[in-house]
Amino acid sequence: MNLWDNYRLVNPEWFLALLLIAVVTWARGRRRLPVLLVPFAATWYRPSLRSISRWPQVFAVLGLIAIITALARPQKIEDKREVRSSGYDLMLAIDLSGSMLSEDYERNGEAINRIQAIKPVIQAFINDRPNDRIGLVVFSGRAYTLAPLTFDHTWLARQTERLHVGMIEDGTAIGDGLGIALSRLEQAKRETAGQRKGAFVVLLTDGANNRGTLQPMQAAAIAKSRGIPVYTIGAGRDGYVPVPQMDEQGRRIGTVRMLSDLDEGALRQIADTTGGRYYKADDVRTIENAFKSIDRTQKIDFQAKSYLLSTELFVWPAGIGLGLLVLAGLGETVRGFSPRAKPAKRSAEKSSSDLPPSRAAGTRSSPAAPFAR
């Protein structure tokens, strides 16, 4: 295995800044330009031939390179593994209409509403399917995606806990809810001859379709054409059921009895058309039977790389870069205070050099003056 496979850069785009350093160095080497706001840029823009040392400019350039390397965030991968597993892509379509508040279920001798009864069913899908990608669509008068397909079942469970009646305007748009769920399963790379492999939809509702633009059987026809089975689960009991009455502030003021309108015939037809199955949610064995049926569907393979543990290495180039910039600054400071020739001496040398050649020669040959005629 290549040694560099254990390292990676989180933000490699920072290395584009090296081009800026090269451009600035080249431009300032050709003409005098204003000093840019770069630390110690004056030490490396164009070295003078009279410079005693070029080390400050070298330190400055190396320091900037090290700082840029730190900004790219180098990491060492301590544990990298490639995971390949089998599972499904499944979408849950959940009804949140007002009738889901009907209190026709009991738990530990206490009456509970349908949304409270259906949540354990949803949690069972999440908890018992660790290798599946699961998404969540909610519908009432309209349909919305609450969670796309994901392996993060902990996050998905938190989204499930948020479910409550009133999130969406009231109504029962079963067709739209199923249609949105099917759209979330559109992935060309997982299709063969137009058939979507290893995917299915679970539809949970307690009523009959009365809103939306897409009819339930139209959505079922789309699912059938793509080879996606739909498993339908009907919540609620037949006959008259107790429904809480609320005031405008959402406070409970009483209870009335209303006739349940669960359209079991439509749910069965959707399941039969798509190759799924219909279940009634008032049976404690509902979820077990559903899983046994689901396990007979076709599985697909997922492949993903996971970096489980990594160590940040940016501290080292950052420290080295700052140290080099400090050295460059100190070097430039020392050069600025280096000893120079005394002005008087330079003035004498200049006066001597400015004399005419004849006078300069006469001055040097003054002992021979008496022989001149």
DODOMAR-533502 format. One record per residue: residue in three letters; x, y, z of N, C-alpha, C in turn. Coordinates in pm, whole numbers, padded with zeros to 5 digits, always signed. Layout:
alaXYZXYZXYZ
...
This chain:
met+00085-00120+00000+00000+00000+00000+00088+00124+00000
asn+00049+00223-00080+00122+00348-00089+00115+00423+00044
leu+00231+00477+00088+00236+00549+00215+00142+00668+00215
trp+00127+00735+00099+00045+00856+00093-00104+00825+00100
asp-00142+00696+00090-00283+00661+00105-00333+00687+00246
asn-00241+00700+00342-00280+00724+00481-00292+00873+00513
tyr-00276+00959+00413-00284+01103+00436-00381+01165+00336
arg-00438+01278+00374-00526+01350+00284-00529+01498+00322
leu-00572+01580+00229-00589+01723+00251-00738+01754+00248
val-00787+01818+00354-00929+01851+00361-00963+01969+00270
asn-00873+02069+00263-00896+02189+00182-00779+02212+00087
pro-00760+02126-00013-00643+02141-00101-00647+02266-00187
glu-00764+02332-00199-00773+02450-00283-00685+02564-00234
trp-00641+02558-00108-00552+02662-00056-00419+02666-00129
phe-00379+02558-00193-00251+02557-00263-00253+02647-00387
leu-00372+02690-00427-00377+02788-00536-00309+02919-00497
ala-00301+02944-00364-00234+03065-00318-00085+03064-00352
leu-00026+02948-00375+00115+02941-00414+00136+03011-00548
leu+00035+03004-00635+00046+03074-00763+00056+03224-00742
leu-00017+03274-00641-00011+03417-00613+00129+03458-00568
ile+00192+03375-00485+00329+03404-00441+00424+03408-00561
ala+00409+03310-00653+00496+03306-00770+00476+03429-00858
val+00349+03469-00876+00320+03586-00960+00378+03713-00899
val+00360+03730-00767+00411+03849-00699+00563+03854-00708
thr+00628+03741-00687+00774+03736-00693+00824+03773-00833
trp+00757+03719-00935+00797+03749-01073+00773+03896-01106
ala+00657+03950-01067+00624+04089-01100+00717+04186-01032
arg+00750+04164-00906+00836+04256-00834+00981+04240-00875
gly+01013+04129-00942+01147+04114-00997+01168+04193-01125
arg+01057+04233-01190+01067+04305-01317+01050+04455-01301
arg+00981+04502-01199+00960+04646-01181+00933+04674-01034
arg+00941+04801-00999+00910+04840-00862+00758+04854-00848
leu+00703+04770-00762+00561+04775-00735+00541+04802-00587
pro+00426+04861-00549+00400+04881-00405+00404+04748-00331
val+00458+04754-00211+00468+04632-00130+00329+04584-00095
leu+00301+04456-00122+00170+04398-00088+00161+04373+00061
leu+00039+04358+00108+00018+04334+00251+00041+04187+00282
val+00164+04145+00264+00206+04008+00294+00317+04017+00396
pro+00316+03933+00499+00420+03945+00603+00560+03939+00544
phe+00640+04048+00568+00781+04053+00529+00799+04039+00377
ala+00700+04086+00300+00712+04074+00155+00833+04151+00102
ala+00873+04258+00174+00985+04340+00127+01116+04262+00126
thr+01123+04150+00196+01248+04075+00204+01266+03979+00088
trp+01157+03957+00008+01173+03859-00098+01127+03908-00235
tyr+01094+04040-00249+01037+04081-00377+01141+04085-00488
arg+01266+04138-00462+01373+04136-00562+01505+04154-00488
pro+01582+04050-00472+01705+04061-00393+01805+04155-00457
ser+01861+04243-00376+01963+04335-00426+02097+04265-00438
leu+02174+04305-00540+02306+04246-00556+02400+04286-00444
arg+02366+04394-00372+02451+04441-00263+02412+04380-00129
ser+02305+04289-00129+02260+04231-00002+02369+04144+00057
ile+02382+04155+00185+02479+04070+00255+02430+03926+00257
ser+02296+03903+00272+02242+03767+00282+02101+03764+00226
arg+02066+03655+00166+01930+03636+00116+01847+03547+00207
trp+01899+03509+00322+01825+03419+00410+01692+03475+00455
pro+01677+03600+00488+01544+03650+00529+01436+03628+00423
gln+01470+03653+00296+01370+03634+00191+01337+03486+00174
val+01436+03399+00189+01410+03255+00179+01319+03210+00292
phe+01347+03258+00414+01263+03223+00529+01119+03271+00508
ala+01104+03391+00452+00969+03446+00432+00889+03361+00334
val+00952+03323+00223+00881+03242+00123+00847+03105+00180
leu+00944+03040+00246+00917+02909+00305+00811+02918+00413
gly+00812+03025+00490+00711+03043+00594+00571+03054+00536
leu+00555+03131+00428+00425+03143+00364+00379+03010+00307
ile+00470+02933+00248+00435+02801+00195+00387+02710+00308
ala+00455+02715+00422+00415+02632+00536+00278+02673+00589
ile+00250+02804+00595+00119+02852+00641+00009+02805+00546
ile+00034+02812+00416-00066+02765+00319-00090+02615+00334
thr+00018+02540+00359+00001+02396+00383-00086+02370+00504
ala-00069+02449+00610-00153+02433+00730-00299+02463+00699
leu-00325+02566+00619-00463+02601+00583-00528+02491+00500
ala-00449+02411+00428-00504+02299+00351-00547+02183+00440
arg-00518+02190+00570-00558+02091+00672-00514+01947+00636
pro-00386+01919+00642-00342+01780+00622-00388+01692+00738
gln-00427+01571+00707-00472+01475+00808-00408+01340+00782
lys-00385+01268+00891-00340+01130+00881-00457+01039+00912
ile-00488+00948+00821-00599+00855+00839-00550+00737+00923
glu-00602+00728+01043-00560+00622+01133-00632+00491+01102
asp-00758+00500+01060-00835+00379+01033-00924+00404+00913
lys-00895+00342+00801-00974+00356+00681-01019+00218+00637
arg-01147+00202+00619-01197+00072+00578-01305+00088+00471
glu-01314-00007+00384-01414-00008+00279-01523-00106+00317
val-01645-00056+00329-01756-00136+00376-01845-00172+00258
arg-01878-00298+00248-01970-00345+00144-02076-00430+00212
ser-02200-00392+00197-02308-00463+00265-02430-00469+00176
ser-02525-00552+00215-02649-00568+00141-02762-00502+00217
gly-02854-00443+00145-02966-00380+00211-03066-00328+00111
tyr-03157-00245+00158-03264-00191+00076-03260-00039+00077
asp-03327+00019-00021-03366+00158-00018-03516+00160+00008
leu-03558+00217+00119-03701+00218+00148-03745+00355+00195
met-03864+00392+00152-03925+00519+00189-04050+00492+00272
leu-04063+00564+00382-04183+00557+00464-04270+00678+00434
ala-04394+00656+00398-04489+00764+00372-04592+00763+00485
ile-04592+00869+00568-04669+00871+00692-04782+00974+00683
asp-04902+00931+00718-05020+01016+00720-05023+01097+00850
leu-05033+01229+00838-05043+01318+00955-05173+01399+00953
ser-05279+01344+00897-05407+01414+00892-05469+01421+01031
gly-05572+01506+01044-05635+01526+01174-05695+01401+01234
ser-05738+01306+01150-05798+01183+01202-05699+01093+01274
met-05568+01122+01257-05468+01043+01329-05470+01072+01478
leu-05548+01172+01520-05565+01199+01663-05673+01113+01727
ser-05740+01032+01648-05844+00944+01702-05785+00850+01805
glu-05851+00840+01919-05799+00762+02032-05868+00626+02039
asp-05837+00541+01943-05897+00408+01939-05794+00297+01966
tyr-05684+00332+02032-05582+00234+02072-05558+00248+02222
glu-05503+00143+02278-05469+00145+02420-05328+00094+02440
arg-05261+00151+02541-05128+00105+02581-05122+00112+02733
asn-05099-00003+02794-05095-00013+02940-05224+00040+03004
gly-05336+00009+02938-05465+00049+02992-05501+00194+02969
glu-05418+00268+02895-05445+00410+02870-05471+00432+02722
ala-05570+00513+02691-05605+00540+02552-05497+00624+02486
ile-05460+00587+02364-05361+00661+02286-05419+00685+02147
asn-05369+00788+02079-05417+00815+01944-05338+00736+01841
arg-05376+00750+01717-05319+00667+01610-05173+00703+01581
ile-05141+00830+01591-05001+00867+01566-04911+00809+01674
gln-04960+00802+01796-04883+00740+01904-04871+00590+01883
ala-04973+00530+01826-04967+00386+01801-04878+00351+01683
ile-04870+00441+01586-04795+00411+01465-04646+00438+01481
lys-04606+00524+01574-04464+00555+01593-04381+00432+01627
pro-04427+00341+01713-04346+00220+01736-04325+00138+01609
val-04422+00140+01520-04407+00069+01393-04294+00132+01311
ile-04292+00265+01307-04188+00335+01233-04051+00310+01296
gln-04046+00317+01430-03920+00293+01500-03869+00152+01475
ala-03959+00056+01462-03917-00081+01435-03850-00091+01299
phe-03901-00022+01200-03837-00021+01068-03697+00037+01077
ile-03681+00141+01156-03551+00207+01166-03452+00123+01246
asn-03495+00074+01361-03404+00003+01452-03364-00135+01400
asp-03452-00202+01330-03425-00339+01287-03366-00348+01147
arg-03340-00235+01084-03286-00238+00948-03155-00158+00942
pro-03050-00201+01010-02925-00121+01017-02855-00106+00883
asn-02877-00197+00787-02809-00191+00659-02892-00124+00550
asp-03007-00072+00586-03095-00009+00487-03079+00142+00486
arg-03097+00199+00369-03110+00345+00359-03259+00377+00366
ile-03296+00458+00463-03438+00484+00489-03464+00633+00476
gly-03575+00666+00414-03620+00805+00403-03761+00818+00455
leu-03805+00943+00475-03935+00968+00537-04009+01079+00463
val-04132+01048+00420-04223+01144+00358-04347+01154+00446
val-04393+01276+00471-04515+01297+00549-04618+01365+00459
phe-04743+01332+00481-04848+01392+00400-04974+01412+00483
ser-05047+01514+00443-05179+01543+00498-05256+01605+00383
gly-05282+01738+00387-05339+01802+00270-05237+01814+00159
arg-05109+01818+00191-04997+01818+00097-04897+01712+00140
ala-04796+01690+00056-04692+01590+00085-04555+01657+00081
tyr-04470+01622+00178-04336+01679+00187-04236+01571+00227
thr-04111+01592+00186-04003+01502+00228-03945+01552+00359
leu-03958+01472+00464-03901+01510+00593-03757+01464+00605
ala-03722+01352+00542-03584+01302+00546-03557+01223+00418
pro-03451+01256+00343-03415+01176+00225-03353+01043+00269
leu-03323+00959+00172-03261+00831+00203-03130+00852+00279
thr-03114+00780+00389-02995+00799+00472-02962+00672+00548
phe-02831+00657+00579-02785+00551+00669-02784+00598+00814
asp-02800+00727+00835-02794+00783+00970-02929+00762+01040
his-02945+00643+01096-03072+00608+01158-03095+00681+01290
thr-02988+00723+01356-03004+00802+01478-03070+00935+01447
trp-03021+01002+01343-03083+01128+01301-03226+01105+01254
leu-03248+00995+01180-03381+00965+01131-03478+00940+01246
ala-03432+00876+01351-03518+00853+01468-03558+00984+01532
arg-03467+01081+01535-03502+01213+01589-03608+01281+01504
gln-03599+01264+01373-03702+01321+01286-03837+01254+01309
thr-03834+01126+01336-03958+01053+01363-04024+01103+01490
glu-03943+01136+01591-03999+01187+01716-04069+01321+01696
arg-04033+01393+01592-04093+01524+01566-04233+01512+01507
leu-04273+01393+01462-04400+01377+01393-04516+01413+01486
his-04604+01498+01436-04725+01531+01509-04828+01588+01413
val-04952+01572+01448-05061+01624+01366-05058+01777+01372
gly-05075+01840+01258-05072+01986+01251-04948+02039+01183
met-04852+01954+01150-04733+01999+01078-04769+02051+00939
ile-04877+01995+00881-04919+02029+00746-05069+02058+00749
glu-05116+02135+00654-05259+02162+00647-05338+02032+00637
asp-05458+02032+00692-05534+01909+00707-05583+01855+00572
gly-05608+01724+00570-05652+01654+00450-05581+01520+00442
thr-05608+01445+00336-05544+01314+00319-05507+01298+00172
ala-05386+01337+00136-05337+01327-00002-05251+01202-00016
ile-05317+01086-00019-05244+00959-00026-05166+00948-00157
gly-05228+00987-00268-05161+00977-00397-05036+01062-00405
asp-05044+01186-00353-04927+01274-00354-04817+01220-00263
gly-04855+01167-00146-04755+01112-00055-04681+00996-00118
leu-04753+00908-00186-04689+00795-00252-04603+00842-00369
gly-04653+00942-00443-04576+00994-00556-04445+01056-00514
ile-04444+01134-00405-04321+01194-00355-04223+01085-00310
ala-04274+00983-00244-04187+00873-00200-04122+00804-00318
leu-04197+00783-00424-04141+00719-00544-04035+00806-00609
ser-04056+00937-00608-03957+01028-00668-03825+01024-00593
arg-03827+00996-00463-03704+00987-00384-03627+00859-00412
leu-03687+00766-00484-03620+00640-00518-03570+00640-00661
glu-03569+00757-00727-03524+00766-00865-03372+00773-00868
gln-03308+00662-00901-03163+00655-00913-03131+00564-01031
ala-03086+00623-01141-03065+00548-01264-02966+00433-01247
lys-02862+00455-01165-02759+00352-01151-02809+00228-01079
arg-02925+00236-01015-02981+00120-00948-03101+00063-01023
glu-03113+00101-01150-03223+00049-01231-03169-00044-01338
thr-03246-00148-01368-03215-00242-01474-03337-00257-01561
ala-03324-00218-01689-03436-00222-01783-03557-00146-01729
gly-03530-00032-01664-03638+00051-01611-03695+00003-01480
gln-03645-00106-01427-03694-00161-01301-03600-00123-01187
arg-03654-00064-01083-03574-00023-00968-03554-00142-00876
lys-03428-00179-00851-03397-00297-00773-03373-00262-00627
gly-03421-00350-00538-03393-00336-00396-03458-00215-00332
ala-03573-00172-00381-03640-00054-00325-03787-00086-00302
phe-03845-00024-00202-03988-00039-00177-04037+00077-00093
val-04168+00091-00083-04232+00198-00009-04326+00136+00095
val-04328+00194+00214-04424+00157+00317-04516+00276+00339
leu-04645+00258+00316-04744+00364+00325-04832+00344+00448
leu-04829+00441+00540-04907+00433+00664-05016+00540+00660
thr-05142+00498+00671-05252+00594+00667-05371+00539+00745
asp-05465+00629+00776-05585+00586+00849-05713+00631+00780
gly-05701+00682+00657-05820+00737+00594-05830+00706+00447
ala-05905+00791+00378-05927+00779+00235-05875+00905+00167
asn-05831+00890+00045-05775+01004-00030-05883+01107-00057
asn-05859+01233-00017-05954+01340-00044-05887+01471-00085
arg-05755+01471-00102-05682+01591-00142-05571+01552-00239
gly-05504+01655-00293-05389+01630-00378-05423+01623-00525
thr-05320+01620-00607-05336+01618-00753-05320+01478-00812
leu-05253+01389-00742-05227+01254-00793-05317+01155-00721
gln-05392+01078-00797-05479+00976-00739-05396+00856-00693
pro-05439+00788-00586-05361+00674-00534-05331+00568-00639
met-05428+00536-00724-05404+00431-00823-05312+00480-00936
gln-05310+00610-00961-05213+00662-01056-05072+00646-01003
ala-05054+00676-00875-04923+00657-00813-04887+00508-00809
ala-04985+00424-00785-04960+00279-00784-04917+00230-00921
ala-04975+00287-01027-04936+00247-01162-04791+00286-01190
ile-04750+00403-01141-04611+00444-01158-04518+00347-01085
ala-04555+00312-00962-04473+00217-00885-04464+00082-00956
lys-04574+00037-01011-04574-00092-01082-04484-00087-01204
ser-04489+00023-01280-04407+00035-01401-04258+00035-01368
arg-04223+00077-01251-04082+00082-01210-04041-00037-01124
gly-04133-00127-01100-04101-00247-01023-04078-00220-00876
ile-04147-00121-00819-04131-00087-00677-04255-00133-00599
pro-04242-00232-00515-04357-00275-00436-04393-00174-00328
val-04522-00163-00299-04571-00073-00195-04642-00155-00090
tyr-04591-00148+00033-04653-00217+00146-04739-00115+00221
thr-04866-00141+00230-04959-00047+00292-04999-00096+00431
ile-05009-00003+00524-05048-00034+00662-05163+00059+00699
gly-05277+00001+00736-05393+00078+00774-05402+00093+00925
ala-05412+00214+00972-05422+00240+01116-05567+00271+01152
gly-05607+00227+01269-05741+00260+01315-05835+00141+01311
arg-05941+00153+01389-06043+00049+01396-06169+00092+01321
asp-06250-00006+01290-06374+00023+01218-06479+00082+01312
gly-06577+00147+01253-06687+00202+01332-06657+00339+01387
tyr-06731+00374+01491-06715+00505+01555-06597+00502+01654
val-06518+00606+01649-06398+00614+01734-06397+00748+01805
pro-06339+00755+01925-06332+00883+01998-06226+00975+01939
val-06264+01102+01922-06175+01203+01867-06175+01324+01960
pro-06058+01371+02003-06056+01487+02094-06098+01615+02022
gln-06165+01701+02094-06205+01832+02044-06110+01939+02098
met-06062+02027+02013-05966+02130+02052-06024+02268+02026
asp-05981+02366+02107-06022+02504+02082-05921+02571+01990
glu-05936+02701+01968-05847+02771+01877-05703+02778+01926
gln-05683+02768+02057-05547+02770+02114-05485+02631+02122
gly-05556+02529+02070-05503+02394+02072-05525+02320+02203
arg-05609+02374+02291-05637+02308+02418-05756+02215+02404
arg-05747+02103+02467-05855+02003+02458-05974+02048+02540
ile-06092+02044+02477-06213+02088+02547-06318+01977+02556
gly-06290+01862+02496-06386+01753+02504-06353+01642+02406
thr-06446+01546+02395-06429+01431+02307-06560+01403+02234
val-06551+01375+02106-06667+01337+02027-06636+01204+01960
arg-06739+01136+01911-06722+01009+01841-06753+01030+01694
met-06659+00985+01612-06671+01001+01468-06651+00866+01399
leu-06710+00852+01282-06699+00727+01206-06563+00720+01136
ser-06494+00610+01156-06364+00590+01091-06384+00573+00942
asp-06296+00638+00864-06311+00633+00718-06193+00565+00650
leu-06131+00470+00716-06018+00398+00658-06062+00324+00532
asp-05997+00354+00421-06028+00291+00293-05938+00170+00274
glu-05976+00059+00337-05893-00062+00329-05892-00118+00187
gly-06001-00102+00116-06007-00153-00021-05902-00088-00109
ala-05884+00045-00097-05784+00115-00178-05642+00073-00138
leu-05620+00056-00008-05486+00016+00037-05452-00124-00012
arg-05548-00213-00010-05524-00347-00062-05496-00343-00212
gln-05570-00261-00284-05551-00251-00428-05414-00196-00463
ile-05369-00097-00388-05234-00043-00411-05130-00152-00390
ala-05143-00225-00280-05046-00331-00250-05049-00441-00356
asp-05168-00483-00396-05179-00591-00495-05125-00548-00630
thr-05152-00423-00669-05106-00373-00799-04955-00367-00808
thr-04891-00330-00701-04746-00310-00703-04666-00433-00659
gly-04733-00537-00615-04662-00656-00568-04625-00649-00421
gly-04690-00559-00346-04665-00549-00203-04769-00628-00124
arg-04801-00575-00007-04898-00644+00078-04961-00543+00174
tyr-05085-00569+00211-05156-00481+00303-05157-00541+00444
tyr-05137-00455+00546-05138-00498+00686-05227-00402+00766
lys-05290-00456+00867-05372-00375+00958-05290-00347+01083
ala-05282-00219+01122-05190-00178+01227-05240-00208+01367
asp-05362-00264+01382-05409-00294+01517-05365-00430+01566
asp-05282-00498+01491-05229-00629+01528-05084-00612+01572
val-05052-00666+01691-04915-00649+01742-04814-00725+01658
arg-04859-00822+01579-04767-00898+01493-04755-00837+01354
thr-04813-00719+01338-04811-00655+01206-04669-00633+01156
ile-04586-00574+01238-04452-00540+01192-04368-00664+01165
glu-04388-00772+01243-04313-00895+01221-04350-00957+01086
asn-04479-00959+01057-04522-01013+00928-04473-00927+00812
ala-04471-00796+00834-04423-00707+00728-04276-00734+00697
phe-04194-00751+00800-04052-00776+00778-04029-00908+00707
lys-04106-01011+00741-04090-01141+00675-04120-01130+00527
ser-04220-01049+00493-04252-01028+00352-04144-00946+00283
ile-04095-00844+00353-03992-00757+00295-03864-00834+00270
asp-03828-00928+00357-03704-01003+00343-03702-01088+00217
arg-03818-01110+00157-03823-01190+00035-03800-01105-00091
thr-03788-00975-00073-03760-00890-00190-03612-00895-00225
gln-03579-00841-00340-03441-00847-00388-03354-00747-00314
lys-03234-00792-00275-03139-00705-00207-03043-00642-00308
ile-02982-00531-00266-02881-00465-00347-02758-00441-00261
asp-02645-00415-00325-02519-00392-00255-02489-00243-00249
phe-02440-00200-00134-02392-00064-00116-02243-00070-00089
gln-02169+00024-00143-02026+00032-00118-01993+00173-00074
ala-01926+00185+00037-01893+00318+00089-01762+00313+00164
lys-01684+00421+00157-01561+00435+00234-01590+00519+00356
ser-01540+00473+00469-01560+00549+00593-01425+00573+00658
tyr-01396+00698+00691-01276+00735+00763-01313+00746+00910
leu-01283+00641+00984-01332+00633+01121-01250+00718+01218
leu-01121+00731+01193-01036+00806+01285-00927+00877+01207
ser-00910+01006+01230-00806+01082+01162-00741+01178+01261
thr-00614+01209+01235-00537+01300+01320-00504+01426+01242
glu-00535+01542+01300-00505+01670+01235-00355+01699+01243
leu-00296+01736+01131-00152+01764+01124-00120+01910+01094
phe-00223+01995+01087-00197+02134+01047-00113+02210+01149
val-00110+02162+01275-00035+02232+01379+00113+02240+01342
trp+00167+02135+01284+00311+02132+01254+00348+02233+01146
pro+00287+02232+01027+00325+02336+00930+00291+02476+00976
ala+00185+02491+01056+00150+02625+01107+00260+02677+01199
gly+00308+02590+01289+00415+02632+01379+00544+02662+01306
ile+00578+02576+01209+00700+02598+01132+00690+02727+01051
gly+00573+02750+00991+00555+02871+00911+00568+02998+00993
leu+00504+03000+01109+00514+03118+01195+00658+03141+01241
gly+00728+03030+01272+00868+03043+01313+00955+03100+01203
leu+00934+03053+01079+01013+03104+00967+00985+03251+00940
leu+00859+03292+00953+00826+03433+00932+00889+03521+01039
val+00893+03471+01163+00959+03546+01269+01108+03560+01240
leu+01171+03451+01195+01313+03456+01161+01338+03553+01046
ala+01245+03553+00946+01262+03646+00835+01254+03790+00884
gly+01162+03817+00976+01150+03952+01029+01273+03993+01109
leu+01324+03900+01190+01444+03931+01268+01564+03952+01178
gly+01575+03869+01071+01687+03884+00979+01684+04018+00908
glu+01566+04062+00871+01555+04192+00805+01588+04305+00902
thr+01548+04286+01027+01578+04390+01127+01728+04401+01150
val+01796+04286+01160+01941+04287+01180+02011+04352+01062
arg+01967+04324+00942+02027+04385+00824+02006+04536+00823
gly+01892+04581+00875+01865+04724+00877+01957+04799+00971
phe+02007+04733+01075+02095+04798+01172+02241+04756+01157
ser+02279+04700+01041+02418+04659+01021+02507+04783+01012
pro+02638+04779+01062+02728+04897+01063+02762+04942+00921
arg+02771+05071+00904+02804+05128+00773+02931+05214+00783
ala+02991+05249+00670+03112+05333+00667+03082+05472+00719
lys+03179+05533+00785+03159+05667+00840+03143+05768+00727
pro+03059+05867+00742+03037+05966+00635+03161+06044+00600
ala+03247+06077+00701+03367+06157+00673+03461+06082+00582
lys+03480+05957+00609+03571+05877+00528+03521+05869+00385
arg+03385+05845+00372+03329+05837+00238+03345+05969+00167
ser+03336+06081+00241+03351+06213+00179+03493+06236+00129
ala+03594+06189+00212+03734+06204+00169+03761+06123+00046
glu+03706+06000+00044+03728+05914-00072+03667+05977-00196
lys+03549+06037-00177+03483+06099-00291+03564+06219-00341
ser+03621+06301-00247+03699+06418-00288+03822+06376-00365
ser+03885+06269-00317+04005+06220-00385+03972+06168-00523
ser+03861+06100-00531+03825+06043-00661+03782+06151-00759
asp+03739+06268-00705+03693+06374-00794+03808+06462-00846
leu+03933+06448-00793+04045+06531-00840+04081+06496-00983
pro+04132+06597-01062+04179+06566-01200+04299+06474-01193
pro+04319+06395-01293+04430+06299-01291+04565+06365-01271
ser+04588+06482-01331+04718+06547-01320+04744+06591-01177
arg+04641+06647-01110+04659+06695-00973+04675+06579-00878
ala+04599+06479-00907+04613+06361-00820+04751+06303-00833
ala+04804+06301-00956+04938+06247-00976+05042+06338-00913
gly+05021+06471-00922+05115+06565-00863+05119+06552-00713
thr+05012+06528-00660+05007+06513-00514+05084+06392-00470
arg+05067+06281-00550+05136+06158-00511+05286+06167-00538
ser+05328+06250-00640+05472+06257-00676+05537+06387-00629
ser+05489+06442-00521+05542+06568-00470+05690+06564-00436
pro+05753+06451-00394+05900+06452-00367+05983+06486-00489
ala+05931+06461-00609+06011+06490-00728+05994+06632-00780
ala+05924+06715-00709+05897+06852-00755+06024+06936-00772
pro+06127+06928-00684+06244+07014-00704+06315+06995-00833
phe+06304+06877-00899+06372+06854-01026+06300+06911-01144
ala+06183+06962-01120+06107+07017-01232+06159+07155-01268
arg+06161+07180-01392+06208+07309-01441+06094+07389-01497
